[in-house]
Amino acid sequence: MSSQKVSDEPAIAEPAAPVATRRSPATAVLQRLGEGVFGLLFAALLVLILASIVGRNIGHGLPWWVDAAQLLFVYLALTGGVVSYATGDAIAFTEVVRRLPRAVSEAAGGVTVGAVLGLSVIECYASTQAMLAVQGQVSTIAGIPSVLYAAPFAVAFLLWALIGLVRTARMVRHPLSVVGVLVGIAIVALPYLVSSSDGPSTTQALGFAFVIMLVLLLVGTPLAFVLLSGAYLTNALAAFSSQQLPIDLVSATGDILLLAIPFFIFVGYLLTDGSLSRPLTKFFDALVGHLPGGKNLVALISMFVFSGISGSKIADVAAVSVSLRGILDEEFDDVKDDKKLQAALVEAERLESGHRGFAEGVRPGDRAGLLCGAAVAGETIPPSLVLLVLGSVTSLSITKLFLAGIVPALVMFLLIALYATLAAGREQRSRQHWAGLRPTVSRGVLAVPALLIPVILLLGIGIGLTTPLEASVVAVAYALILTSIGSRGRIFQVVVRVSRHTTRFGGSILILILFAVPLARQITLSTIAQDLARLVNSLGGGKAVFIVVSVATLIVFGQLLEGLPAVLLFGPILVPLAANFHVPTFQYAILLTIGLGLGAFSPPFGVGLFSTVTIEQTTLAKAIRPWARYMSVVLFGLVIVAVFPVLSTFLPGLL
């Protein structure tokens, strides 16, 4: 029986090398200071946007709020990015490095430190030059000096460089790590030194950059810096101006849609905090927990409600798992004398499962497989951050993208629910008795306030009452009111805890998006899209071939890059191609999103799969068969969505 303790806070990333990322007192001070600054900036941004919403509705709008919000967003994103890197919470692909011998792992950690250090020094200088170039310029409406938008990038790169120097100094007793640092610096410095005016084309430079990106990715370099390295290497090899990258980074902050991301993440953490998620899970348990496969249905419905808000499927899985585990513990304490339950628990111990869910019809690993399937099915439920970012890098309407994802998600959730019910019915496991109408209604009343959060987001955005940004801000304000009522005087502690989560995870997400924008721009300027179209045509062409090839590619890259960075890279390439192969654009956007989700929750490298197994306190060996069954259901649902375009195009067509 496993005794592994699993926190209800999902780990977003693991350090690639213990020597490189072991925290120091200076790191702790930087973390606390950064979290405080992030919290103040977040509060200021929230008040500003709320004031603009209220002012517009009473006829006294704030025409300068967009410029001010963009400025606050720049500082917010970079503060979070510095904190997440300093604390080792930056999103990174570490599945390969963790399987290497310790000496090799430490050398790989040195490469990541060297690469980040080299990039930071070069871009700190370039950002300083760009900052000097925009002196005297001001924003159009508010008249804010442009240097204030560029300066934080120079400061952030300086801080990342200093963190890299501190980590390098701590490696001096580890020769392989020091060699790794030198290799990392050389990787990013040599192209800058050997670049010339007659360099390769943008497409050729991207090809070389992708090779270097793959190397940096596999050794555990934070994904944000992997993407930044791709843009930097392409610029250096193609002989673009060294100031082009800082200019692209500043322009990336001008997308007003990105302002919604930190608010969605914050409200997601508030919702998945125990004070708001537990009443929902208890209500779902009273509603369907007594049915065949009841606990699986509770987990499935909970995932449907939580999906898309926090920005992290791993956070959604953790919230559902912890809430459901608490319910199982309560039921165990209430029915200790139930002989059938005791017999089931004895059988569970015999199988070394140690999981109380077994008594309710869940074998070891079953719920892990279910949660993986539900997480993929929920990728397109509004407000999906993947769809939000996809809309920001393409010309697609965010509102129509959200509407396009609703029916496909419902189809896949219904298929999973049907399979879970039939599977439980065949095995005839013992089930709890229905609590009755009055307790169910009572739990429903308690759950209504929290349930209104996703309702506000779905209806507000779906029917066009609000923009995604306005909906996210209103949801935060409403969630804060609920939390203040339900936290029993602990509102300050709850907000501080949620703010810290948002700083670490939200900061890593925001910097990831900002660093991906310059590379996405370069991809759109290359001939990669035309090359891919020729490849599809060489394989026979047609709609079916295009969908199969592109979705299979996204499943592979979804394991390495996860949803947001992958959609930033492939969205500008693949979405415009869909029309060439007669695939409805909104249908293809949904297929693309689901494909990325499949990759994130699939072996051998899908971080979502391994995180879910850990959260559920089981092993991959016990979870792999249930995973295969539930993913087969998801794949069947994906085929249905691909065969019937109307599922994705009907609701957007109503607007």
C-alpha positions as CSV (number, residue, x, y, z in Angstrom):
1,M,0.0,0.0,0.0
2,S,1.4,3.3,-1.0
3,S,2.1,5.9,1.7
4,Q,3.1,8.6,-0.6
5,K,1.8,12.0,0.5
6,V,0.4,14.1,-2.3
7,S,-0.3,17.8,-1.9
8,D,-3.5,19.3,-3.2
9,E,-1.3,21.9,-4.9
10,P,-0.2,20.4,-8.3
11,A,3.4,20.9,-9.2
12,I,3.6,22.7,-12.5
13,A,7.2,22.0,-13.1
14,E,10.1,20.2,-11.6
15,P,13.7,21.5,-11.5
16,A,15.9,19.9,-14.0
17,A,18.9,19.8,-11.7
18,P,18.9,19.9,-7.9
19,V,22.2,21.9,-7.8
20,A,20.9,24.5,-10.2
21,T,17.5,25.2,-8.6
22,R,18.1,24.5,-4.8
23,R,16.6,27.6,-3.2
24,S,18.7,30.0,-1.2
25,P,17.8,32.7,1.3
26,A,18.2,35.3,-1.4
27,T,15.7,33.4,-3.6
28,A,13.2,33.3,-0.7
29,V,13.5,37.1,-0.3
30,L,13.0,37.6,-4.0
31,Q,10.0,35.3,-4.0
32,R,8.3,37.2,-1.1
33,L,9.1,40.5,-2.6
34,G,7.9,39.4,-6.1
35,E,4.7,37.9,-4.7
36,G,3.9,41.2,-2.9
37,V,4.6,43.3,-6.0
38,F,2.5,40.9,-8.2
39,G,-0.4,41.1,-5.7
40,L,-0.3,44.9,-5.7
41,L,-0.2,45.1,-9.5
42,F,-3.0,42.5,-9.8
43,A,-5.2,44.5,-7.4
44,A,-4.5,47.8,-9.3
45,L,-5.3,46.1,-12.6
46,L,-8.5,44.7,-11.2
47,V,-9.6,48.1,-9.8
48,L,-8.8,49.8,-13.1
49,I,-10.8,47.5,-15.3
50,L,-13.7,47.4,-12.9
51,A,-13.7,51.2,-12.9
52,S,-13.7,51.3,-16.7
53,I,-16.6,48.9,-16.8
54,V,-18.6,50.9,-14.3
55,G,-17.7,54.2,-15.9
56,R,-18.7,53.0,-19.4
57,N,-22.1,51.9,-18.1
58,I,-22.8,55.2,-16.4
59,G,-21.7,57.3,-19.3
60,H,-18.3,58.3,-17.9
61,G,-15.8,56.0,-19.6
62,L,-12.1,56.1,-19.0
63,P,-10.6,56.4,-22.5
64,W,-7.0,56.0,-21.2
65,W,-7.6,52.7,-19.3
66,V,-6.3,50.5,-22.1
67,D,-2.9,52.2,-22.1
68,A,-2.7,52.1,-18.3
69,A,-3.8,48.5,-18.2
70,Q,-1.2,47.5,-20.8
71,L,1.5,49.1,-18.7
72,L,0.4,47.3,-15.5
73,F,0.2,44.0,-17.4
74,V,3.8,44.3,-18.6
75,Y,5.0,44.7,-15.0
76,L,2.6,42.0,-13.8
77,A,3.8,39.4,-16.4
78,L,7.5,40.1,-15.9
79,T,7.3,40.1,-12.1
80,G,5.5,36.7,-12.2
81,G,8.1,35.4,-14.8
82,V,11.0,36.4,-12.6
83,V,9.5,34.8,-9.5
84,S,8.6,31.6,-11.2
85,Y,12.1,31.2,-12.6
86,A,13.7,32.1,-9.3
87,T,11.6,29.5,-7.3
88,G,11.9,26.7,-9.9
89,D,8.2,26.9,-10.7
90,A,8.7,27.8,-14.4
91,I,7.0,25.4,-16.7
92,A,9.6,22.9,-18.1
93,F,9.6,19.5,-19.7
94,T,11.7,17.3,-17.3
95,E,10.5,13.7,-18.1
96,V,13.7,12.9,-20.0
97,V,16.1,14.5,-17.5
98,R,14.5,12.8,-14.5
99,R,15.3,9.4,-16.0
100,L,19.0,10.2,-16.5
101,P,21.9,9.4,-14.1
102,R,22.4,12.1,-11.5
103,A,25.7,13.2,-13.0
104,V,24.2,13.6,-16.5
105,S,21.1,15.3,-15.0
106,E,23.3,17.9,-13.3
107,A,25.2,18.5,-16.5
108,A,21.8,19.0,-18.2
109,G,20.8,21.4,-15.5
110,G,24.0,23.4,-16.2
111,V,23.0,23.7,-19.8
112,T,19.7,25.1,-18.9
113,V,21.3,27.7,-16.5
114,G,23.9,28.6,-19.2
115,A,21.3,29.0,-21.9
116,V,19.0,31.2,-19.8
117,L,22.0,33.2,-18.6
118,G,23.4,33.8,-22.1
119,L,19.9,34.7,-23.5
120,S,19.3,37.1,-20.6
121,V,22.6,38.9,-21.0
122,I,22.1,39.3,-24.8
123,E,18.5,40.4,-24.5
124,C,19.2,42.7,-21.6
125,Y,21.6,44.6,-23.8
126,A,19.1,44.6,-26.8
127,S,16.2,45.7,-24.5
128,T,18.4,48.6,-23.2
129,Q,19.1,49.7,-26.8
130,A,15.4,49.4,-27.7
131,M,14.5,51.4,-24.6
132,L,16.9,54.2,-25.7
133,A,15.5,54.1,-29.2
134,V,11.9,54.9,-28.0
135,Q,12.8,57.8,-25.8
136,G,10.5,60.7,-26.4
137,Q,7.7,58.6,-27.8
138,V,4.4,58.3,-25.9
139,S,1.2,56.2,-26.0
140,T,-1.6,57.5,-28.3
141,I,-4.3,58.2,-25.7
142,A,-2.9,58.3,-22.2
143,G,0.4,59.9,-23.2
144,I,2.5,57.4,-21.2
145,P,6.2,57.4,-22.2
146,S,7.0,54.4,-24.3
147,V,10.2,53.9,-22.4
148,L,8.1,52.7,-19.4
149,Y,6.8,49.8,-21.5
150,A,10.3,48.8,-22.6
151,A,12.2,49.4,-19.4
152,P,10.8,46.4,-17.4
153,F,12.0,44.0,-20.1
154,A,15.6,45.2,-19.6
155,V,15.2,44.9,-15.8
156,A,13.6,41.4,-16.0
157,F,16.4,40.1,-18.2
158,L,19.0,41.6,-15.8
159,L,17.3,39.8,-12.9
160,W,17.2,36.5,-14.8
161,A,20.9,37.0,-15.6
162,L,21.7,37.6,-11.9
163,I,19.8,34.5,-10.9
164,G,21.8,32.5,-13.5
165,L,25.0,33.9,-12.1
166,V,24.0,32.9,-8.6
167,R,23.2,29.4,-9.7
168,T,26.4,29.1,-11.6
169,A,28.4,30.2,-8.6
170,R,26.8,27.4,-6.6
171,M,27.9,24.8,-9.2
172,V,31.6,25.4,-8.9
173,R,32.1,22.1,-7.0
174,H,30.3,20.2,-9.7
175,P,32.5,20.1,-12.8
176,L,29.9,18.5,-15.1
177,S,27.4,21.3,-14.2
178,V,30.0,24.0,-14.9
179,V,30.7,22.4,-18.3
180,G,27.0,22.3,-18.9
181,V,26.8,26.0,-18.2
182,L,29.5,26.8,-20.7
183,V,27.8,24.6,-23.3
184,G,24.5,26.4,-22.7
185,I,26.1,29.8,-23.1
186,A,27.9,28.7,-26.3
187,I,24.6,27.4,-27.8
188,V,23.0,30.9,-27.6
189,A,26.1,33.0,-28.1
190,L,27.7,31.4,-31.2
191,P,24.9,32.2,-33.7
192,Y,25.0,35.9,-32.5
193,L,28.8,36.0,-33.0
194,V,28.8,34.3,-36.5
195,S,25.7,36.0,-37.9
196,S,26.2,38.0,-41.2
197,S,24.2,40.0,-43.6
198,D,24.1,37.2,-46.2
199,G,22.7,34.6,-43.8
200,P,20.1,31.9,-44.4
201,S,16.4,32.6,-45.2
202,T,13.9,32.9,-42.4
203,T,12.7,29.4,-43.0
204,Q,16.2,27.9,-43.0
205,A,17.0,29.8,-39.8
206,L,13.8,28.5,-38.2
207,G,14.9,25.0,-39.1
208,F,18.2,25.4,-37.3
209,A,16.4,27.1,-34.4
210,F,14.0,24.2,-34.0
211,V,16.9,21.8,-33.6
212,I,18.4,23.9,-30.8
213,M,15.0,24.4,-29.2
214,L,14.5,20.6,-29.1
215,V,17.9,20.1,-27.4
216,L,17.1,22.8,-24.8
217,L,13.6,21.4,-24.3
218,L,14.9,17.9,-23.6
219,V,17.5,19.0,-21.1
220,G,14.8,20.8,-19.0
221,T,15.1,24.4,-20.0
222,P,12.0,26.4,-19.0
223,L,9.6,26.4,-21.9
224,A,9.4,30.2,-22.0
225,F,13.2,30.5,-22.7
226,V,13.0,27.6,-25.2
227,L,10.6,29.6,-27.2
228,L,12.6,32.8,-26.7
229,S,15.7,31.0,-27.9
230,G,13.9,30.1,-31.1
231,A,13.0,33.7,-31.9
232,Y,16.5,34.9,-30.9
233,L,18.3,32.3,-33.0
234,T,16.1,33.0,-36.0
235,N,16.7,36.7,-35.7
236,A,20.5,36.2,-35.3
237,L,20.9,33.8,-38.1
238,A,18.7,35.7,-40.5
239,A,20.5,38.9,-39.7
240,F,17.5,40.8,-38.3
241,S,18.1,43.8,-36.1
242,S,19.0,42.9,-32.5
243,Q,16.3,45.3,-31.3
244,Q,13.6,43.4,-33.3
245,L,13.0,40.8,-30.5
246,P,12.5,43.4,-27.7
247,I,10.2,45.4,-30.0
248,D,8.2,42.2,-30.7
249,L,8.0,41.5,-26.9
250,V,6.6,45.0,-26.2
251,S,4.1,44.8,-29.0
252,A,2.9,41.4,-27.7
253,T,1.7,43.1,-24.5
254,G,-0.7,45.2,-26.6
255,D,-3.1,42.4,-27.1
256,I,-6.0,43.3,-24.8
257,L,-7.2,39.7,-24.7
258,L,-4.1,38.6,-22.7
259,L,-5.2,40.8,-19.8
260,A,-8.0,38.3,-19.1
261,I,-5.5,35.4,-18.4
262,P,-4.3,36.4,-14.9
263,F,-8.0,36.9,-13.9
264,F,-9.1,33.6,-15.2
265,I,-6.2,31.9,-13.3
266,F,-7.0,33.8,-10.1
267,V,-10.7,32.9,-10.2
268,G,-9.9,29.4,-11.1
269,Y,-7.8,29.0,-7.9
270,L,-10.5,30.6,-5.9
271,L,-13.0,28.2,-7.3
272,T,-10.8,25.2,-6.7
273,D,-10.0,26.3,-3.2
274,G,-11.8,24.0,-0.7
275,S,-14.2,26.6,0.5
276,L,-15.8,26.9,-2.9
277,S,-15.2,23.5,-4.6
278,R,-16.3,21.2,-1.7
279,P,-20.0,22.4,-1.7
280,L,-20.1,21.8,-5.5
281,T,-18.6,18.3,-5.2
282,K,-20.9,17.4,-2.3
283,F,-23.9,18.5,-4.3
284,F,-22.9,16.4,-7.3
285,D,-22.3,13.5,-5.0
286,A,-25.8,13.8,-3.6
287,L,-27.2,14.1,-7.1
288,V,-25.5,11.2,-8.9
289,G,-23.3,9.4,-6.3
290,H,-25.8,6.6,-5.7
291,L,-26.0,5.7,-9.4
292,P,-23.9,2.9,-11.0
293,G,-20.4,4.4,-11.3
294,G,-21.6,7.3,-9.1
295,K,-18.2,8.5,-7.9
296,N,-16.9,8.5,-11.4
297,L,-19.9,10.6,-12.5
298,V,-19.2,13.0,-9.6
299,A,-15.6,13.4,-10.7
300,L,-16.7,13.8,-14.3
301,I,-19.3,16.5,-13.6
302,S,-16.8,18.3,-11.3
303,M,-14.3,18.3,-14.1
304,F,-16.9,19.7,-16.5
305,V,-17.6,22.6,-14.1
306,F,-14.0,23.3,-13.2
307,S,-12.5,22.9,-16.7
308,G,-11.0,25.8,-18.4
309,I,-11.1,28.4,-15.6
310,S,-7.8,28.0,-13.8
311,G,-5.7,27.6,-17.0
312,S,-4.2,24.4,-15.8
313,K,-5.8,21.0,-16.3
314,I,-3.5,19.7,-13.6
315,A,-5.0,22.2,-11.1
316,D,-8.5,21.1,-12.2
317,V,-7.6,17.5,-11.6
318,A,-6.1,18.2,-8.2
319,A,-9.2,20.2,-7.1
320,V,-11.6,17.4,-8.1
321,S,-9.4,14.7,-6.7
322,V,-8.9,16.4,-3.3
323,S,-12.6,17.3,-3.0
324,L,-13.7,13.8,-3.9
325,R,-11.2,12.2,-1.5
326,G,-12.6,14.4,1.3
327,I,-16.1,13.1,0.6
328,L,-14.9,9.5,0.5
329,D,-13.2,10.0,3.9
330,E,-16.4,11.5,5.4
331,E,-18.5,8.6,4.0
332,F,-16.0,6.1,5.4
333,D,-16.3,7.7,8.9
334,D,-20.1,7.7,8.7
335,V,-20.5,4.0,7.7
336,K,-17.7,2.2,9.5
337,D,-20.1,-0.5,10.6
338,D,-21.3,-1.3,7.1
339,K,-20.2,-4.9,6.6
340,K,-20.2,-4.7,2.8
341,L,-18.0,-1.7,2.9
342,Q,-15.7,-3.4,5.3
343,A,-15.4,-6.4,3.0
344,A,-14.6,-4.1,0.1
345,L,-12.0,-2.3,2.0
346,V,-10.4,-5.7,3.0
347,E,-10.3,-6.6,-0.7
348,A,-8.7,-3.3,-1.5
349,E,-6.0,-3.9,1.1
350,R,-5.4,-7.3,-0.4
351,L,-4.9,-5.8,-3.8
352,E,-2.6,-3.2,-2.1
353,S,-4.6,-0.4,-3.5
354,G,-5.0,1.6,-0.3
355,H,-7.7,3.6,-2.1
356,R,-11.1,4.0,-0.4
357,G,-12.7,4.8,-3.7
358,F,-12.5,1.0,-4.3
359,A,-15.4,0.5,-2.0
360,E,-17.6,2.7,-4.2
361,G,-16.7,0.8,-7.4
362,V,-13.4,2.3,-8.4
363,R,-10.4,0.0,-8.8
364,P,-6.9,1.3,-8.3
365,G,-6.0,3.7,-11.1
366,D,-9.6,3.8,-12.5
367,R,-10.2,7.4,-11.4
368,A,-6.8,8.5,-12.8
369,G,-7.8,7.2,-16.2
370,L,-11.2,8.9,-15.9
371,L,-9.7,12.2,-14.9
372,C,-7.3,12.1,-17.8
373,G,-10.2,11.5,-20.2
374,A,-12.3,14.2,-18.6
375,A,-9.5,16.7,-18.7
376,V,-9.0,16.2,-22.5
377,A,-12.8,16.4,-23.1
378,G,-12.9,19.7,-21.1
379,E,-10.2,21.4,-23.2
380,T,-12.8,23.3,-25.2
381,I,-15.2,24.3,-22.4
382,P,-15.3,28.1,-22.1
383,P,-13.4,30.0,-20.9
384,S,-10.7,27.8,-22.3
385,L,-7.3,29.6,-22.2
386,V,-6.1,27.6,-25.1
387,L,-9.0,28.9,-27.2
388,L,-8.5,32.4,-25.8
389,V,-4.8,32.4,-26.9
390,L,-5.7,30.7,-30.2
391,G,-8.1,33.6,-31.0
392,S,-5.4,36.1,-30.1
393,V,-2.9,34.7,-32.6
394,T,-5.4,34.2,-35.4
395,S,-8.3,36.2,-36.8
396,L,-10.9,34.0,-35.2
397,S,-13.6,35.5,-32.9
398,I,-13.0,34.5,-29.2
399,T,-16.8,34.4,-28.6
400,K,-17.4,32.2,-31.6
401,L,-14.5,29.9,-30.5
402,F,-16.0,29.5,-27.1
403,L,-19.4,28.7,-28.6
404,A,-17.8,26.2,-31.0
405,G,-16.3,24.2,-28.1
406,I,-19.5,23.7,-26.1
407,V,-21.2,20.9,-28.0
408,P,-18.1,18.8,-28.8
409,A,-17.2,18.9,-25.0
410,L,-20.8,17.8,-24.1
411,V,-20.6,15.0,-26.6
412,M,-17.4,13.6,-25.2
413,F,-18.5,14.1,-21.6
414,L,-21.7,12.2,-22.3
415,L,-19.8,9.4,-24.0
416,I,-17.4,9.1,-21.0
417,A,-20.4,9.2,-18.6
418,L,-22.1,6.4,-20.5
419,Y,-19.0,4.3,-20.5
420,A,-18.4,4.8,-16.8
421,T,-22.0,3.9,-16.0
422,L,-22.1,0.8,-18.1
423,A,-18.7,-0.4,-16.8
424,A,-19.8,0.0,-13.2
425,G,-23.1,-1.7,-13.9
426,R,-21.4,-4.8,-15.4
427,E,-19.1,-5.2,-12.4
428,Q,-22.1,-4.8,-9.9
429,R,-20.1,-3.1,-7.2
430,S,-21.7,-1.9,-4.0
431,R,-23.1,1.6,-4.1
432,Q,-24.1,4.2,-1.5
433,H,-27.8,4.8,-0.9
434,W,-29.4,8.0,-2.2
435,A,-29.4,10.6,0.6
436,G,-33.0,11.7,-0.3
437,L,-34.7,14.7,-1.8
438,R,-34.3,17.1,1.1
439,P,-30.5,16.6,1.7
440,T,-29.9,16.8,-2.1
441,V,-31.9,20.1,-2.4
442,S,-30.1,21.4,0.7
443,R,-26.6,20.6,-0.8
444,G,-27.8,22.2,-4.1
445,V,-28.8,25.4,-2.4
446,L,-25.3,25.6,-0.7
447,A,-23.7,24.9,-4.1
448,V,-25.6,27.5,-6.1
449,P,-23.4,30.6,-5.2
450,A,-20.2,28.8,-6.4
451,L,-22.0,27.3,-9.4
452,L,-22.8,30.8,-10.6
453,I,-19.1,31.5,-11.3
454,P,-18.9,29.3,-14.4
455,V,-22.4,30.3,-15.3
456,I,-21.4,34.0,-15.3
457,L,-18.4,33.2,-17.5
458,L,-20.4,30.9,-19.9
459,L,-23.4,33.1,-20.4
460,G,-21.6,36.4,-20.3
461,I,-19.2,35.5,-23.0
462,G,-21.4,33.0,-24.9
463,I,-24.3,35.3,-25.6
464,G,-22.1,38.4,-26.0
465,L,-23.1,40.3,-22.9
466,T,-19.5,40.8,-21.9
467,T,-16.0,40.5,-23.4
468,P,-13.8,37.7,-22.0
469,L,-11.8,40.4,-20.1
470,E,-14.9,41.9,-18.5
471,A,-16.3,38.4,-17.7
472,S,-13.1,37.4,-16.0
473,V,-13.0,40.6,-13.9
474,V,-16.6,40.3,-12.8
475,A,-16.0,36.6,-11.9
476,V,-13.0,37.6,-9.7
477,A,-15.0,40.2,-7.9
478,Y,-17.9,37.8,-7.4
479,A,-15.6,35.0,-6.3
480,L,-13.9,37.3,-3.8
481,I,-17.3,38.2,-2.3
482,L,-18.2,34.5,-1.9
483,T,-14.8,33.7,-0.4
484,S,-15.2,36.5,2.1
485,I,-18.5,35.0,3.2
486,G,-17.5,31.3,3.3
487,S,-13.9,31.7,4.7
488,R,-15.1,32.5,8.2
489,G,-12.9,35.5,8.7
490,R,-9.9,33.9,6.9
491,I,-10.4,36.0,3.7
492,F,-7.0,37.6,3.9
493,Q,-5.2,34.2,4.3
494,V,-7.2,32.7,1.4
495,V,-6.5,35.7,-0.9
496,V,-2.7,35.6,0.0
497,R,-2.6,31.9,-0.7
498,V,-4.4,32.2,-4.0
499,S,-2.3,35.2,-5.0
500,R,0.9,33.2,-4.4
501,H,-0.4,30.4,-6.6
502,T,-1.3,32.9,-9.3
503,T,2.1,34.5,-9.1
504,R,4.0,31.3,-9.6
505,F,1.7,29.6,-12.1
506,G,0.2,32.7,-13.7
507,G,3.6,34.3,-14.0
508,S,5.0,31.3,-15.8
509,I,2.0,31.2,-18.2
510,L,2.1,34.9,-19.0
511,I,5.8,35.0,-19.7
512,L,5.4,31.8,-21.8
513,I,2.8,33.5,-23.9
514,L,4.9,36.7,-24.3
515,F,8.0,34.8,-25.3
516,A,6.1,32.7,-27.8
517,V,4.7,35.7,-29.7
518,P,7.9,36.7,-31.5
519,L,8.5,33.1,-32.6
520,A,4.9,32.8,-33.9
521,R,5.5,36.0,-35.9
522,Q,8.6,34.5,-37.5
523,I,6.7,31.3,-38.3
524,T,4.0,33.3,-40.1
525,L,6.7,35.0,-42.2
526,S,8.3,31.8,-43.3
527,T,7.2,29.2,-45.9
528,I,6.5,26.5,-43.3
529,A,2.7,26.6,-44.0
530,Q,3.3,26.1,-47.8
531,D,5.7,23.3,-47.1
532,L,3.2,21.6,-44.9
533,A,0.5,21.9,-47.5
534,R,2.8,20.3,-50.1
535,L,3.5,17.4,-47.6
536,V,-0.2,16.8,-47.1
537,N,-0.8,16.9,-50.9
538,S,2.0,14.4,-51.4
539,L,0.2,12.0,-49.0
540,G,-2.9,12.1,-51.1
541,G,-4.3,15.5,-50.0
542,G,-7.9,16.0,-49.0
543,K,-9.7,16.9,-45.8
544,A,-9.3,13.6,-44.0
545,V,-5.5,13.4,-44.6
546,F,-5.0,17.0,-43.4
547,I,-7.0,16.4,-40.2
548,V,-5.3,13.1,-39.4
549,V,-1.7,14.3,-40.1
550,S,-2.1,17.6,-38.3
551,V,-3.9,16.2,-35.3
552,A,-1.4,13.4,-35.0
553,T,1.4,16.0,-35.1
554,L,-0.3,18.1,-32.4
555,I,-0.7,15.0,-30.2
556,V,3.1,14.5,-30.4
557,F,4.0,18.1,-29.8
558,G,1.3,18.4,-27.1
559,Q,3.4,16.0,-25.0
560,L,6.4,18.3,-25.2
561,L,5.0,21.8,-25.3
562,E,1.6,21.5,-23.6
563,G,-1.4,23.4,-24.8
564,L,-0.6,27.1,-24.7
565,P,2.9,27.2,-26.2
566,A,1.9,24.6,-28.8
567,V,-1.1,26.5,-29.9
568,L,1.0,29.7,-30.1
569,L,3.4,28.0,-32.5
570,F,1.1,25.9,-34.6
571,G,-2.1,28.0,-34.5
572,P,-0.8,30.6,-37.0
573,I,0.3,27.8,-39.3
574,L,-2.5,25.3,-39.3
575,V,-5.6,27.4,-38.8
576,P,-5.2,29.3,-42.1
577,L,-4.5,26.0,-43.9
578,A,-7.8,24.5,-42.8
579,A,-9.8,26.5,-45.4
580,N,-7.4,25.3,-48.2
581,F,-8.5,21.7,-47.4
582,H,-12.2,22.6,-47.0
583,V,-12.2,22.1,-43.2
584,P,-14.5,24.6,-41.4
585,T,-12.2,26.9,-39.4
586,F,-14.0,26.7,-36.1
587,Q,-14.3,22.9,-36.4
588,Y,-10.6,22.6,-37.0
589,A,-9.8,24.9,-34.1
590,I,-11.7,22.5,-31.8
591,L,-9.9,19.5,-33.3
592,L,-6.6,21.2,-32.8
593,T,-7.3,22.0,-29.1
594,I,-8.5,18.4,-28.4
595,G,-5.4,17.0,-30.1
596,L,-3.1,19.1,-27.9
597,G,-5.0,17.9,-24.8
598,L,-4.6,14.3,-25.9
599,G,-0.8,14.8,-26.1
600,A,-0.6,16.4,-22.7
601,F,-2.4,13.4,-21.1
602,S,-0.7,10.6,-23.0
603,P,2.4,8.5,-22.5
604,P,5.4,8.5,-22.8
605,F,5.9,12.1,-21.9
606,G,2.6,13.7,-21.2
607,V,3.0,15.7,-18.0
608,G,-0.7,15.7,-17.4
609,L,-0.9,11.9,-17.2
610,F,2.0,11.6,-14.7
611,S,0.7,14.5,-12.6
612,T,-2.8,12.8,-12.5
613,V,-1.3,9.5,-11.4
614,T,0.6,11.2,-8.6
615,I,-2.4,13.2,-7.5
616,E,-4.5,10.1,-7.4
617,Q,-1.9,8.3,-5.2
618,T,-1.6,5.4,-7.6
619,T,1.0,4.1,-10.1
620,L,1.2,4.3,-13.9
621,A,1.0,0.5,-14.1
622,K,-2.4,0.5,-12.4
623,A,-3.7,3.5,-14.3
624,I,-2.6,2.6,-17.9
625,R,-5.4,0.2,-18.7
626,P,-8.2,2.5,-17.4
627,W,-6.4,5.4,-19.2
628,A,-6.5,3.4,-22.5
629,R,-10.2,2.6,-22.1
630,Y,-11.2,6.2,-21.4
631,M,-8.9,7.6,-24.0
632,S,-10.5,5.2,-26.5
633,V,-13.8,6.8,-25.7
634,V,-12.3,10.3,-26.1
635,L,-10.8,9.3,-29.5
636,F,-14.2,8.0,-30.6
637,G,-15.7,11.4,-29.6
638,L,-12.9,13.1,-31.5
639,V,-13.9,11.1,-34.6
640,I,-17.5,12.1,-34.2
641,V,-16.5,15.8,-33.9
642,A,-14.4,15.4,-37.1
643,V,-17.1,13.6,-39.1
644,F,-19.9,16.0,-38.1
645,P,-18.8,19.6,-38.5
646,V,-22.2,20.9,-37.4
647,L,-21.3,20.1,-33.8
648,S,-18.7,22.8,-33.9
649,T,-20.2,25.2,-36.3
650,F,-23.9,25.4,-35.3
651,L,-23.6,27.7,-32.2
652,P,-21.1,30.1,-33.8
653,G,-23.4,30.3,-36.9
654,L,-26.1,31.7,-34.7
655,L,-24.2,35.0,-34.2
